[in-house]
């Protein structure tokens, strides 16, 4: 009985959501500012309760099947990200044929991808074209794959799919042969760990290092404000704080903006620091 009520509520929310006029600008909300701490805790507790209810209503075989097929979602969002489909949709609704022309692919393949993404909340259908062809628009999920979103995860999706996923797929081989090569070496034999591993790959492929740096910077927009607000930074007044592996310095920039008496030093690889793009530095940014 409870599942029927939950399903009905979900359907009602979906119907109400579909009635709202689509606005790309509204999808560019900045999620980096944390709510007051009591509100944040309450929301997380409430979300945990709802997740627990959903888990309790899901039969174990279905839950395990969903876990086994989880990589489908990784691949779907990666294709959407890699071909910049959310950026294309920023200009308004598009049919699969229009998207295919923009990304230089084939309409029938694009249509299957779009429907698969939409089934997971990434993109959604809107009013059909004049000839009846389905048209798609961005959702809150696909919008964060736009490069211009204030909390863009474009680079993080690319990093996980292109730099990380391959090694995870080799984990069974590591279990079968614990004394053999590590997962990274199996997935990337041209860049073995003992000869620099991913850092050597980045050295040879600067576009991948730039992508990784952007991925790390994107994390800054997810929780940096909260860490600055909640961290014990005031006790370091007049002292120097070092951020080792601090990327392009975005987190340090936030700390120093909130606590100008602190001196900040960011340590990272030269290619990362050379690509630094920050607003005007606060005092004592070294």
N, C-alpha and C positions, 0 to 999 in steps of 0.2 A: 504493500500500500504506500509506504514512504517513497519508494522509487517512482511511483506514478505521480506523486505530488512534485517531486524534484524534476522529473521530466517535463511536467506541465509548466513549472516555473521557468525552466531553461527555454522552452519553446516560446513562452510569453516574452521573455527578455529578447529573444532573437527577433520576434515580430516587431516589438517596439523599436529595437535598434534599426531594423530595416526601413522603418517609416521616417527616420531622421534624414534630412537632406545631407548628401555627402559633401564633406569639406576637407580638402587636403590640408589646408592651413590648420584646422583643428587637430589633425593627426600629428602635428609637429610640436606637441606639448613637451616641455622640458621636465623630466622626472627626477632631476638631480637634487632638488631642494627637499630635504626630509621633512615630514610632518612633525609636530611636537612629539616628544618621546612617548608619552602615554598613549597617544593616538596610534603611533607606529606599532607599539606592543599589542594594543587591542586589535589592530587590523591583522597582524600576524597570527594572533591566537584564533581569530575568527576564520582566517584562511586555512589554518591547520585543522579546525573543526570540520570545515566543508570538505577538505581533502580527505580527512578520515572517513567522513560519511560516504564519499565517492568510492574510496578503497573498500569499505565494508560491503558496498553493494556490487562490487565487481567480483565475479567468480575467479578463483585463483588461476584456472587455465587461461582465461581471457587476459588477466593481468600479466602472466608470463609471456603470452603471445605478443602482447603489446610491447613488452620489454625487448623481445627478440626482434621485433620489427622496428625498433626505435630508430635504427640507422636510416630508414626510409625518410623520416622527417629531416634528418641532417642533410641528406642528399637533395631533397626538395628545396630547402631554404638556400643551400649552396648554389644550386642552379639559378634560382631567382636572383641571388646576390651577384653571382659571377657575370650574369648577362644584364645586370642593372635594370631588371624589369620594374621594380618599384620606382626607380627614377623616371622611367618612361611613362608610368601611370601618373606621375605627379602633374602632368598636363591635362589629365582628364580620362574618362572611361575609354577603353580600347577593346577591340575584338581580338581574338587569337590571331587572325590574319594580319592585323595592324601591328601587333606585338612582334609577330614572326618577321615582318618586314623590317622592323626597327632593330631587332637583334640578329638578323640574318640567319633565321632558322626556318622550319617548315610548320605551317599553320596547324596541321593535325597533331604534331608532336607538342607544340606549344599549348594547344587546347587541353590535352591530357594532363600536362604539367599544371596548368592553371586550375583545373578542376581538383586535382590532387592537393594542391596547396590550399585552395579554398575550403576543402573538407577539413583542413587543420587550422582554419582561421586566418591563414595567410592569403590575402586577397579575398574578394567576394564579388558575387554577381550583382549587377545593377540593371537598369532599364536596357532591354535589347536594342540593337541597332535597327535602322529602318527596314533592313531585309530579314530581321528576325535573328540575326547572329548574336550569340551571347556576348556581353561586354563585361569587363572586369574593372574594379577599382581597388585602391589600397584599403587596408584595414590598419588598426593600431599596430598589429604585429608586422605586417609587411612594410609599414612606414618607417620602422626603425632600421630597415635595410637600405633606406635612402641615404646617400652620402651626405646630404645636407641636414639630416635630422640632428637636433642637439644632443641626442643620446645614441647616435648611429652605431649599430653593431655590424656594419658592412664588413669592416676589416676583421673583426673577431670571428665571424662566421667563416670567412675565407681562411683564416689561420687554423681554425679547428679542422676544417675539411681538408685543407691542402698540406698542412704541416704536422698534424696530430693523428688524424683518423687512420692513416696507413699503418702506423705503429700499433695502434690498438688492435687492428685486424690480425696482427702477427702474434698476439699474446698466446693463443693455443700452442703455437710452435715453441714458445719459450717454456711453457709448462711441460711439453713433451721432451724437451732437451734443455734442462736448466743450466747445464755447463756450456751450452752453445752461445751463439750470438744473442745480444739483447734485441728487444723488439724494434728499436730505432734502426739498428744495423740491418735487420732483416728487411725492413721496409725501404731503407735508403742505403743500399750497398755502396753507392758512389760517395757517400759521406759518412763513413764509420765514426762512431763516437770517439775513438782514440785519436782520430785525426781531425778533430774539431767538430764533428757531428753537425748539428743544425747551425752552429755559428759559422762553420766553413761554407755550408750551403748559402747562408745569408751573404757571406763575403763574395761568393761567386754570382749571386743573384740579388743585386741590391734592391730590386723591386719587391722581392719577398721580405727583405729586412724592413723596408719602408712599410710594408703591409703589417708586419709583426709589431713594429713600433706604434702604428696607428691602432692596432688591436689592443695593445696595452694601455694606450691613452684613452681608448673608449671606456675602459673600466673606471676611469676617473669620474665619468659622469654618472656612475651608478651608486656610488657610496662615499665619494670623497668629502662632500659637504658634511655628511653625518660624522665621518671620522675626525674631521677638523673640529666640529662642534663638541663631540664627546671625548676627544683625546685630551690627555693631560699636558697640552702644549704650553700652558701658561707657566708651568714650573721651569721651562727652559728659557725664560726671558733673559736676554743678554748673553745667551750661549749659542753655540753652533750645532745645528742638527744636520746629520748626513743621511741622505737617502741613497743607499747603494742599490743599483739596478733600478734607479728612479725614472727610467725612460726619458721622456723629454721635459720632465720637471713640472708637469701640471699639478701633481699633488703638493709638491713643495711650494709651488706658487700660491696655492690656496692657504697653506699654513702661514706663510709669511704675510699674505694679505690680511689674515685675521690676527696675526701676532707680529707686528712690524719690528719689534725689538730683537727678534730671533734672527740669526744669520743662517743661511741655508746653503748646503753644498749637495749637488746632484752628481752621482758617479754612474756612468754607463759607457757603452761602447761608442767610439768616436762617430760612426755613421749615424747612430741614433741621435746623439747630441747635435750633430750638424743639421739634422732635419727638424730642429726645434722650432715650433711655431706657437708662441705664447702672446698674450696681451702684454702691455708694458710691464716690465718687471717691478715688483715692489722693492723697497729698500733691502739691502743686504742679501740679494740673490746672487750667489757666487757661481 
